[in-house]
Amino acid sequence: MEARLCSVGHGLMEKRSGLMDDTRLTRVTGDAERLAALDIVAPLPRQPLQRRRLGGGRVCPP
């Protein structure tokens, strides 16, 4: 039987301390990462005259 990926985890990590701020678990689709990122950062407070800096990465098991 073939193994298939059916869900994926997403996390928001604080830059300075490296602690996880928020996580999501979604079904695998073509745009799951983008939608999860928008969902995670939407409730964050906005500071005037400052841009949000986000970075993406992939963690793969060895």
PyMOL Python script that loads the backbone (N, CA, C, O; Angstrom):
from pymol import cmd

cmd.read_pdbstr("""\
ATOM      1  N   MET A   1       0.850  -1.179   0.000  1.00  0.00           N
ATOM      2  CA  MET A   1       0.000   0.000   0.000  1.00  0.00           C
ATOM      3  C   MET A   1       0.893   1.239   0.000  1.00  0.00           C
ATOM      4  O   MET A   1       1.928   1.269   0.666  1.00  0.00           O
ATOM      5  N   GLU A   2       0.495   2.225  -0.730  1.00  0.00           N
ATOM      6  CA  GLU A   2       1.250   3.469  -0.870  1.00  0.00           C
ATOM      7  C   GLU A   2       0.923   4.446   0.262  1.00  0.00           C
ATOM      8  O   GLU A   2      -0.241   4.607   0.629  1.00  0.00           O
ATOM      9  N   ALA A   3       1.944   5.092   0.812  1.00  0.00           N
ATOM     10  CA  ALA A   3       1.728   6.097   1.854  1.00  0.00           C
ATOM     11  C   ALA A   3       1.413   7.436   1.198  1.00  0.00           C
ATOM     12  O   ALA A   3       2.061   7.822   0.225  1.00  0.00           O
ATOM     13  N   ARG A   4       0.426   8.138   1.725  1.00  0.00           N
ATOM     14  CA  ARG A   4       0.046   9.449   1.182  1.00  0.00           C
ATOM     15  C   ARG A   4      -0.034  10.470   2.306  1.00  0.00           C
ATOM     16  O   ARG A   4      -0.534  10.187   3.395  1.00  0.00           O
ATOM     17  N   LEU A   5       0.468  11.656   2.018  1.00  0.00           N
ATOM     18  CA  LEU A   5       0.398  12.760   2.973  1.00  0.00           C
ATOM     19  C   LEU A   5      -1.008  13.345   2.938  1.00  0.00           C
ATOM     20  O   LEU A   5      -1.491  13.718   1.868  1.00  0.00           O
ATOM     21  N   CYS A   6      -1.680  13.434   4.096  1.00  0.00           N
ATOM     22  CA  CYS A   6      -3.041  13.950   4.106  1.00  0.00           C
ATOM     23  C   CYS A   6      -3.203  15.181   4.998  1.00  0.00           C
ATOM     24  O   CYS A   6      -4.213  15.878   4.903  1.00  0.00           O
ATOM     25  N   SER A   7      -2.229  15.458   5.858  1.00  0.00           N
ATOM     26  CA  SER A   7      -2.307  16.671   6.677  1.00  0.00           C
ATOM     27  C   SER A   7      -0.901  17.232   6.858  1.00  0.00           C
ATOM     28  O   SER A   7       0.095  16.519   6.736  1.00  0.00           O
ATOM     29  N   VAL A   8      -0.849  18.518   7.149  1.00  0.00           N
ATOM     30  CA  VAL A   8       0.436  19.199   7.307  1.00  0.00           C
ATOM     31  C   VAL A   8       0.319  20.191   8.462  1.00  0.00           C
ATOM     32  O   VAL A   8      -0.728  20.809   8.655  1.00  0.00           O
ATOM     33  N   GLY A   9       1.400  20.336   9.227  1.00  0.00           N
ATOM     34  CA  GLY A   9       1.419  21.264  10.357  1.00  0.00           C
ATOM     35  C   GLY A   9       2.137  22.554   9.994  1.00  0.00           C
ATOM     36  O   GLY A   9       3.126  22.536   9.262  1.00  0.00           O
ATOM     37  N   HIS A  10       1.642  23.662  10.502  1.00  0.00           N
ATOM     38  CA  HIS A  10       2.219  24.977  10.260  1.00  0.00           C
ATOM     39  C   HIS A  10       2.483  25.624  11.611  1.00  0.00           C
ATOM     40  O   HIS A  10       1.723  25.414  12.556  1.00  0.00           O
ATOM     41  N   GLY A  11       3.548  26.407  11.713  1.00  0.00           N
ATOM     42  CA  GLY A  11       3.859  27.054  12.981  1.00  0.00           C
ATOM     43  C   GLY A  11       4.393  28.455  12.788  1.00  0.00           C
ATOM     44  O   GLY A  11       5.049  28.748  11.787  1.00  0.00           O
ATOM     45  N   LEU A  12       4.114  29.317  13.744  1.00  0.00           N
ATOM     46  CA  LEU A  12       4.654  30.675  13.774  1.00  0.00           C
ATOM     47  C   LEU A  12       5.621  30.741  14.943  1.00  0.00           C
ATOM     48  O   LEU A  12       5.235  30.524  16.092  1.00  0.00           O
ATOM     49  N   MET A  13       6.880  31.040  14.645  1.00  0.00           N
ATOM     50  CA  MET A  13       7.917  31.067  15.672  1.00  0.00           C
ATOM     51  C   MET A  13       8.390  32.499  15.894  1.00  0.00           C
ATOM     52  O   MET A  13       8.605  33.248  14.940  1.00  0.00           O
ATOM     53  N   GLU A  14       8.547  32.867  17.146  1.00  0.00           N
ATOM     54  CA  GLU A  14       9.043  34.196  17.496  1.00  0.00           C
ATOM     55  C   GLU A  14      10.527  34.252  17.154  1.00  0.00           C
ATOM     56  O   GLU A  14      11.283  33.331  17.468  1.00  0.00           O
ATOM     57  N   LYS A  15      10.932  35.333  16.514  1.00  0.00           N
ATOM     58  CA  LYS A  15      12.282  35.436  15.962  1.00  0.00           C
ATOM     59  C   LYS A  15      13.376  35.436  17.026  1.00  0.00           C
ATOM     60  O   LYS A  15      14.381  34.742  16.868  1.00  0.00           O
ATOM     61  N   ARG A  16      13.209  36.180  18.079  1.00  0.00           N
ATOM     62  CA  ARG A  16      14.299  36.353  19.051  1.00  0.00           C
ATOM     63  C   ARG A  16      14.467  35.166  19.982  1.00  0.00           C
ATOM     64  O   ARG A  16      15.589  34.719  20.222  1.00  0.00           O
ATOM     65  N   SER A  17      13.363  34.651  20.508  1.00  0.00           N
ATOM     66  CA  SER A  17      13.474  33.576  21.495  1.00  0.00           C
ATOM     67  C   SER A  17      13.374  32.186  20.878  1.00  0.00           C
ATOM     68  O   SER A  17      13.820  31.209  21.480  1.00  0.00           O
ATOM     69  N   GLY A  18      12.801  32.089  19.700  1.00  0.00           N
ATOM     70  CA  GLY A  18      12.636  30.786  19.067  1.00  0.00           C
ATOM     71  C   GLY A  18      11.467  29.988  19.615  1.00  0.00           C
ATOM     72  O   GLY A  18      11.375  28.784  19.376  1.00  0.00           O
ATOM     73  N   LEU A  19      10.569  30.642  20.351  1.00  0.00           N
ATOM     74  CA  LEU A  19       9.400  29.956  20.904  1.00  0.00           C
ATOM     75  C   LEU A  19       8.253  29.979  19.899  1.00  0.00           C
ATOM     76  O   LEU A  19       8.101  30.935  19.139  1.00  0.00           O
ATOM     77  N   MET A  20       7.454  28.924  19.901  1.00  0.00           N
ATOM     78  CA  MET A  20       6.293  28.846  19.017  1.00  0.00           C
ATOM     79  C   MET A  20       5.183  29.749  19.546  1.00  0.00           C
ATOM     80  O   MET A  20       4.814  29.674  20.718  1.00  0.00           O
ATOM     81  N   ASP A  21       4.657  30.601  18.672  1.00  0.00           N
ATOM     82  CA  ASP A  21       3.543  31.475  19.038  1.00  0.00           C
ATOM     83  C   ASP A  21       2.195  30.864  18.685  1.00  0.00           C
ATOM     84  O   ASP A  21       1.236  30.983  19.446  1.00  0.00           O
ATOM     85  N   ASP A  22       2.124  30.211  17.532  1.00  0.00           N
ATOM     86  CA  ASP A  22       0.847  29.687  17.065  1.00  0.00           C
ATOM     87  C   ASP A  22       1.111  28.508  16.138  1.00  0.00           C
ATOM     88  O   ASP A  22       2.156  28.436  15.492  1.00  0.00           O
ATOM     89  N   THR A  23       0.164  27.593  16.080  1.00  0.00           N
ATOM     90  CA  THR A  23       0.277  26.443  15.186  1.00  0.00           C
ATOM     91  C   THR A  23      -1.067  26.175  14.525  1.00  0.00           C
ATOM     92  O   THR A  23      -2.114  26.572  15.037  1.00  0.00           O
ATOM     93  N   ARG A  24      -1.029  25.504  13.397  1.00  0.00           N
ATOM     94  CA  ARG A  24      -2.228  25.079  12.676  1.00  0.00           C
ATOM     95  C   ARG A  24      -1.960  23.706  12.077  1.00  0.00           C
ATOM     96  O   ARG A  24      -0.820  23.371  11.756  1.00  0.00           O
ATOM     97  N   LEU A  25      -2.998  22.930  11.931  1.00  0.00           N
ATOM     98  CA  LEU A  25      -2.941  21.653  11.242  1.00  0.00           C
ATOM     99  C   LEU A  25      -4.001  21.703  10.154  1.00  0.00           C
ATOM    100  O   LEU A  25      -5.180  21.910  10.441  1.00  0.00           O
ATOM    101  N   THR A  26      -3.585  21.511   8.896  1.00  0.00           N
ATOM    102  CA  THR A  26      -4.512  21.621   7.775  1.00  0.00           C
ATOM    103  C   THR A  26      -4.396  20.404   6.877  1.00  0.00           C
ATOM    104  O   THR A  26      -3.422  19.654   6.936  1.00  0.00           O
ATOM    105  N   ARG A  27      -5.407  20.227   6.046  1.00  0.00           N
ATOM    106  CA  ARG A  27      -5.360  19.194   5.014  1.00  0.00           C
ATOM    107  C   ARG A  27      -4.446  19.656   3.890  1.00  0.00           C
ATOM    108  O   ARG A  27      -4.330  20.851   3.620  1.00  0.00           O
ATOM    109  N   VAL A  28      -3.810  18.712   3.248  1.00  0.00           N
ATOM    110  CA  VAL A  28      -2.895  19.030   2.160  1.00  0.00           C
ATOM    111  C   VAL A  28      -3.698  19.462   0.930  1.00  0.00           C
ATOM    112  O   VAL A  28      -4.529  18.713   0.417  1.00  0.00           O
ATOM    113  N   THR A  29      -3.431  20.679   0.473  1.00  0.00           N
ATOM    114  CA  THR A  29      -3.984  21.197  -0.782  1.00  0.00           C
ATOM    115  C   THR A  29      -2.871  21.981  -1.455  1.00  0.00           C
ATOM    116  O   THR A  29      -1.776  22.098  -0.904  1.00  0.00           O
ATOM    117  N   GLY A  30      -3.128  22.504  -2.607  1.00  0.00           N
ATOM    118  CA  GLY A  30      -2.106  23.259  -3.322  1.00  0.00           C
ATOM    119  C   GLY A  30      -1.757  24.577  -2.676  1.00  0.00           C
ATOM    120  O   GLY A  30      -0.663  25.098  -2.898  1.00  0.00           O
ATOM    121  N   ASP A  31      -2.653  25.132  -1.883  1.00  0.00           N
ATOM    122  CA  ASP A  31      -2.398  26.437  -1.276  1.00  0.00           C
ATOM    123  C   ASP A  31      -2.546  26.428   0.242  1.00  0.00           C
ATOM    124  O   ASP A  31      -2.843  27.465   0.835  1.00  0.00           O
ATOM    125  N   ALA A  32      -2.346  25.284   0.876  1.00  0.00           N
ATOM    126  CA  ALA A  32      -2.522  25.156   2.327  1.00  0.00           C
ATOM    127  C   ALA A  32      -1.555  26.043   3.097  1.00  0.00           C
ATOM    128  O   ALA A  32      -1.944  26.653   4.093  1.00  0.00           O
ATOM    129  N   GLU A  33      -0.293  26.126   2.653  1.00  0.00           N
ATOM    130  CA  GLU A  33       0.694  26.934   3.375  1.00  0.00           C
ATOM    131  C   GLU A  33       0.338  28.420   3.357  1.00  0.00           C
ATOM    132  O   GLU A  33       0.413  29.097   4.383  1.00  0.00           O
ATOM    133  N   ARG A  34      -0.044  28.914   2.199  1.00  0.00           N
ATOM    134  CA  ARG A  34      -0.396  30.346   2.095  1.00  0.00           C
ATOM    135  C   ARG A  34      -1.613  30.677   2.942  1.00  0.00           C
ATOM    136  O   ARG A  34      -1.617  31.683   3.652  1.00  0.00           O
ATOM    137  N   LEU A  35      -2.643  29.845   2.877  1.00  0.00           N
ATOM    138  CA  LEU A  35      -3.855  30.114   3.644  1.00  0.00           C
ATOM    139  C   LEU A  35      -3.609  30.004   5.146  1.00  0.00           C
ATOM    140  O   LEU A  35      -4.154  30.793   5.919  1.00  0.00           O
ATOM    141  N   ALA A  36      -2.807  29.049   5.562  1.00  0.00           N
ATOM    142  CA  ALA A  36      -2.490  28.908   6.984  1.00  0.00           C
ATOM    143  C   ALA A  36      -1.674  30.099   7.474  1.00  0.00           C
ATOM    144  O   ALA A  36      -1.903  30.588   8.580  1.00  0.00           O
ATOM    145  N   ALA A  37      -0.723  30.575   6.664  1.00  0.00           N
ATOM    146  CA  ALA A  37       0.076  31.737   7.059  1.00  0.00           C
ATOM    147  C   ALA A  37      -0.798  32.975   7.226  1.00  0.00           C
ATOM    148  O   ALA A  37      -0.643  33.717   8.196  1.00  0.00           O
ATOM    149  N   LEU A  38      -1.704  33.199   6.300  1.00  0.00           N
ATOM    150  CA  LEU A  38      -2.607  34.351   6.417  1.00  0.00           C
ATOM    151  C   LEU A  38      -3.512  34.224   7.635  1.00  0.00           C
ATOM    152  O   LEU A  38      -3.791  35.214   8.311  1.00  0.00           O
ATOM    153  N   ASP A  39      -3.966  33.016   7.912  1.00  0.00           N
ATOM    154  CA  ASP A  39      -4.826  32.777   9.071  1.00  0.00           C
ATOM    155  C   ASP A  39      -4.074  32.998  10.385  1.00  0.00           C
ATOM    156  O   ASP A  39      -4.647  33.502  11.351  1.00  0.00           O
ATOM    157  N   ILE A  40      -2.795  32.624  10.422  1.00  0.00           N
ATOM    158  CA  ILE A  40      -2.006  32.764  11.646  1.00  0.00           C
ATOM    159  C   ILE A  40      -1.659  34.230  11.917  1.00  0.00           C
ATOM    160  O   ILE A  40      -1.741  34.666  13.065  1.00  0.00           O
ATOM    161  N   VAL A  41      -1.277  34.998  10.906  1.00  0.00           N
ATOM    162  CA  VAL A  41      -0.823  36.377  11.137  1.00  0.00           C
ATOM    163  C   VAL A  41      -1.962  37.386  11.198  1.00  0.00           C
ATOM    164  O   VAL A  41      -1.740  38.517  11.631  1.00  0.00           O
ATOM    165  N   ALA A  42      -3.177  37.022  10.780  1.00  0.00           N
ATOM    166  CA  ALA A  42      -4.297  37.972  10.767  1.00  0.00           C
ATOM    167  C   ALA A  42      -4.591  38.586  12.138  1.00  0.00           C
ATOM    168  O   ALA A  42      -4.791  39.799  12.199  1.00  0.00           O
ATOM    169  N   PRO A  43      -4.632  37.829  13.244  1.00  0.00           N
ATOM    170  CA  PRO A  43      -4.974  38.439  14.528  1.00  0.00           C
ATOM    171  C   PRO A  43      -3.821  39.185  15.208  1.00  0.00           C
ATOM    172  O   PRO A  43      -4.029  39.793  16.257  1.00  0.00           O
ATOM    173  N   LEU A  44      -2.624  39.154  14.644  1.00  0.00           N
ATOM    174  CA  LEU A  44      -1.497  39.844  15.269  1.00  0.00           C
ATOM    175  C   LEU A  44      -1.692  41.358  15.202  1.00  0.00           C
ATOM    176  O   LEU A  44      -2.197  41.873  14.205  1.00  0.00           O
ATOM    177  N   PRO A  45      -1.294  42.072  16.255  1.00  0.00           N
ATOM    178  CA  PRO A  45      -1.454  43.528  16.234  1.00  0.00           C
ATOM    179  C   PRO A  45      -0.536  44.173  15.206  1.00  0.00           C
ATOM    180  O   PRO A  45       0.579  43.708  14.968  1.00  0.00           O
ATOM    181  N   ARG A  46      -1.018  45.244  14.605  1.00  0.00           N
ATOM    182  CA  ARG A  46      -0.221  45.982  13.626  1.00  0.00           C
ATOM    183  C   ARG A  46       0.344  47.234  14.275  1.00  0.00           C
ATOM    184  O   ARG A  46      -0.376  47.997  14.920  1.00  0.00           O
ATOM    185  N   GLN A  47       1.629  47.429  14.096  1.00  0.00           N
ATOM    186  CA  GLN A  47       2.254  48.649  14.577  1.00  0.00           C
ATOM    187  C   GLN A  47       2.321  49.629  13.408  1.00  0.00           C
ATOM    188  O   GLN A  47       2.694  49.244  12.299  1.00  0.00           O
ATOM    189  N   PRO A  48       1.963  50.893  13.644  1.00  0.00           N
ATOM    190  CA  PRO A  48       2.036  51.864  12.557  1.00  0.00           C
ATOM    191  C   PRO A  48       3.479  52.073  12.095  1.00  0.00           C
ATOM    192  O   PRO A  48       4.409  52.044  12.901  1.00  0.00           O
ATOM    193  N   LEU A  49       3.649  52.277  10.821  1.00  0.00           N
ATOM    194  CA  LEU A  49       4.940  52.567  10.188  1.00  0.00           C
ATOM    195  C   LEU A  49       5.942  51.419  10.298  1.00  0.00           C
ATOM    196  O   LEU A  49       7.144  51.635  10.141  1.00  0.00           O
ATOM    197  N   GLN A  50       5.469  50.210  10.564  1.00  0.00           N
ATOM    198  CA  GLN A  50       6.364  49.053  10.603  1.00  0.00           C
ATOM    199  C   GLN A  50       5.800  47.962   9.709  1.00  0.00           C
ATOM    200  O   GLN A  50       4.591  47.728   9.677  1.00  0.00           O
ATOM    201  N   ARG A  51       6.679  47.307   8.993  1.00  0.00           N
ATOM    202  CA  ARG A  51       6.270  46.194   8.156  1.00  0.00           C
ATOM    203  C   ARG A  51       6.386  44.897   8.934  1.00  0.00           C
ATOM    204  O   ARG A  51       7.229  44.759   9.820  1.00  0.00           O
ATOM    205  N   ARG A  52       5.542  43.965   8.595  1.00  0.00           N
ATOM    206  CA  ARG A  52       5.667  42.623   9.151  1.00  0.00           C
ATOM    207  C   ARG A  52       6.703  41.880   8.330  1.00  0.00           C
ATOM    208  O   ARG A  52       6.655  41.895   7.100  1.00  0.00           O
ATOM    209  N   ARG A  53       7.608  41.253   8.983  1.00  0.00           N
ATOM    210  CA  ARG A  53       8.621  40.468   8.287  1.00  0.00           C
ATOM    211  C   ARG A  53       8.386  38.996   8.582  1.00  0.00           C
ATOM    212  O   ARG A  53       8.469  38.547   9.725  1.00  0.00           O
ATOM    213  N   LEU A  54       8.097  38.279   7.545  1.00  0.00           N
ATOM    214  CA  LEU A  54       7.831  36.855   7.680  1.00  0.00           C
ATOM    215  C   LEU A  54       8.814  36.076   6.822  1.00  0.00           C
ATOM    216  O   LEU A  54       9.216  36.526   5.749  1.00  0.00           O
ATOM    217  N   GLY A  55       9.185  34.928   7.298  1.00  0.00           N
ATOM    218  CA  GLY A  55      10.053  34.054   6.516  1.00  0.00           C
ATOM    219  C   GLY A  55       9.463  32.659   6.499  1.00  0.00           C
ATOM    220  O   GLY A  55       8.817  32.228   7.455  1.00  0.00           O
ATOM    221  N   GLY A  56       9.689  31.977   5.422  1.00  0.00           N
ATOM    222  CA  GLY A  56       9.170  30.617   5.301  1.00  0.00           C
ATOM    223  C   GLY A  56      10.302  29.628   5.222  1.00  0.00           C
ATOM    224  O   GLY A  56      11.395  29.945   4.752  1.00  0.00           O
ATOM    225  N   GLY A  57      10.040  28.461   5.671  1.00  0.00           N
ATOM    226  CA  GLY A  57      11.030  27.405   5.595  1.00  0.00           C
ATOM    227  C   GLY A  57      10.381  26.055   5.647  1.00  0.00           C
ATOM    228  O   GLY A  57       9.191  25.930   5.937  1.00  0.00           O
ATOM    229  N   ARG A  58      11.158  25.056   5.367  1.00  0.00           N
ATOM    230  CA  ARG A  58      10.644  23.704   5.382  1.00  0.00           C
ATOM    231  C   ARG A  58      11.553  22.864   6.273  1.00  0.00           C
ATOM    232  O   ARG A  58      12.778  22.906   6.161  1.00  0.00           O
ATOM    233  N   VAL A  59      10.932  22.117   7.143  1.00  0.00           N
ATOM    234  CA  VAL A  59      11.686  21.210   7.997  1.00  0.00           C
ATOM    235  C   VAL A  59      11.410  19.804   7.501  1.00  0.00           C
ATOM    236  O   VAL A  59      10.269  19.342   7.533  1.00  0.00           O
ATOM    237  N   CYS A  60      12.429  19.135   7.051  1.00  0.00           N
ATOM    238  CA  CYS A  60      12.286  17.777   6.540  1.00  0.00           C
ATOM    239  C   CYS A  60      12.991  16.820   7.487  1.00  0.00           C
ATOM    240  O   CYS A  60      14.078  17.122   7.977  1.00  0.00           O
ATOM    241  N   PRO A  61      12.389  15.681   7.745  1.00  0.00           N
ATOM    242  CA  PRO A  61      13.066  14.711   8.612  1.00  0.00           C
ATOM    243  C   PRO A  61      14.314  14.156   7.917  1.00  0.00           C
ATOM    244  O   PRO A  61      14.359  14.074   6.689  1.00  0.00           O
ATOM    245  N   PRO A  62      15.316  13.778   8.698  1.00  0.00           N
ATOM    246  CA  PRO A  62      16.549  13.258   8.089  1.00  0.00           C
ATOM    247  C   PRO A  62      16.352  11.913   7.417  1.00  0.00           C
ATOM    248  O   PRO A  62      17.299  11.355   6.863  1.00  0.00           O
TER     249      PRO A  62
END
""", "prot")
cmd.dss("prot")
cmd.show_as("cartoon", "prot")
cmd.util.cbc("prot")
cmd.orient("prot")
